[in-house]
Amino acid sequence: MKFSQYESEFTKFLNELKQKDPELEQKQRAGRAIFWDKAPIDLDARKRAEESRIMQQPYVYQNKF
């Protein structure tokens, strides 16, 4: 038995929201691009940066004599 006619309240809400604001998905994608979609990481540059990092002494306020 299939319930192909069933539509949850949440799905109805989203469909209604999209009808009220047709540009909603485009706005969501733009917002995602700002915070989540990043350029690919250059692995060679990352490795060089990690290798060139200088180790910090355990207690930074104490001078070595």
C-alpha positions in Angstrom: 0.0 0.0 0.0 1.5 3.4 -1.0 0.6 6.7 0.5 1.5 8.9 -2.5 -1.1 11.5 -1.6 0.2 12.1 1.9 2.0 15.4 2.4 3.5 16.3 5.8 2.7 19.6 7.5 6.4 20.6 7.1 6.3 19.9 3.3 3.1 22.0 3.0 4.8 24.8 5.0 7.8 24.8 2.8 5.8 24.7 -0.4 3.7 27.6 0.9 6.8 29.5 1.8 8.3 29.0 -1.6 5.1 30.2 -3.2 5.2 33.4 -1.1 8.9 34.1 -1.9 9.9 32.5 -5.3 13.5 33.7 -4.9 13.9 31.9 -1.5 16.1 29.1 -2.8 18.3 31.5 -4.7 18.8 33.5 -1.4 19.6 30.3 0.5 22.2 29.3 -2.1 23.8 32.8 -1.9 23.9 32.6 1.9 25.5 29.1 1.8 28.1 30.4 -0.7 29.1 33.1 1.8 29.7 30.8 4.8 30.1 27.2 3.6 31.3 26.9 0.0 35.1 27.4 0.1 37.8 27.2 -2.5 39.7 23.9 -2.7 42.7 23.6 -0.4 46.1 23.7 -2.1 47.7 20.7 -0.3 51.3 21.7 -1.3 50.9 25.2 0.2 49.3 23.8 3.3 52.1 21.3 3.8 54.8 24.0 3.3 53.0 26.2 5.9 52.8 23.4 8.4 56.5 22.5 7.9 57.7 26.1 8.2 55.8 26.6 11.5 58.1 27.4 14.4 57.4 25.4 17.6 56.3 27.6 20.5 57.9 27.0 23.9 55.5 25.5 26.5 55.5 28.6 28.7 55.7 31.7 26.4 56.3 34.2 29.1 59.5 32.6 30.4 62.7 33.6 28.7 65.4 31.1 27.9 68.7 31.8 29.5 
